[in-house]
């Protein structure tokens, strides 16, 4: 075997690093963060501007007492409405509902959880509170002093300051500051999927980026957003994820089947699992959906491959996700208003003619099947299975 010269080794390493950078993969994994989609809780969907120190502590306590922390939900993120303004030195100050942000972060950390915050590259947040415009570096220093582990950065009033074409540059500015801060902080880009953010989000240092507008706690919103993610899988992977917005499981008037539809689609999409319900008042059925370990395992699979839609028949749609152990997760979704029978040929999902199937919501093995699988899917429901070669 011919040995490479030192010069050839240097050239090869340079070329390898160049290709990683050009693909966005090198920039996408600062400090080895978010190797699987982040999981946690965010205040906005349920509390909006009614968030407070007390609310956040109660939700952190509930993450522990309900078992959600042990199921993987680690980030406690305060969304909009926490800011008051700036002191004489320009340092961001929390409002009266958050008397000591460092003490709150310490409390969250004491529970074995991580602490998240929210800001905007514009002068104001979406709710009209103080943004980070012209104070970006100063705010990062403050976040580090508080012990922040996650930043959601929402475009909002930046529209009044910058052209949309400047988004990559502006988001990279904050991404660079976070990386240089010396503290590992997960970076969440929130700009509603504008300008094909999935193509450039990783190059800004983003660990996740919103691919869509805001989700709402109704079935139509979940269907529109979730099924609209097809084709984006090639832009996501360990360290950098497409984000179809936070979970509405347990919110609004969603039925149990609609909640399972929602959760199933998000885990197949390798989406961040950021709960948005009131954890102190959720029904047992909601908790069961949010903490199903076998379902969560699909989202947290180390391969990090997003599912693809492989079949559509009217209101029935089939999504397939390749898993690291060689098996596949299959979701059969029914958007229709009546139960429907669905048949999935194994050749269509790319598995052997004879396979073992496990029902992940019921947590039971269904046995071995040959050539195809047939089941009934409830209205607004899903049949979520793991398919493995039976040999």
Secondary structure, 3 states (H helix, E strand, C coil): CCCCCHHHHHHHHHHHHHHHHHHCHHHHCHHHCCCCCCEEEECHHHHHHHCCHHHHHHHHHHHHHCCHHHHCCCEEECCCCCEEEECCCCCEEECCCCCCHHHHHHHHHHCCCEEEEEECCCCECCCCCECCCCCHHHHHHHHHHHCCCEEEEECHHHHHCCCHHHHHHHHHHHHHHHHHCCCCCEEEEECCCHHHHHHHCHHHCCCEEECCCCCCCCHHHHHHHHHCCCCCHHHCECCEEEECCCCCCCCCCCCHHHHHHHHHHHHHCCCCEEECCCCCCCCHHHHHHHCCHHHHHHHCCCCCCCCEEEEEECCEEEEEEECCCCCEEEEEEECCCCCEEEEEEHHHHCCCCEEEEEECCCCEEEEEEECEEEEEECCCEEEEEEEEECC
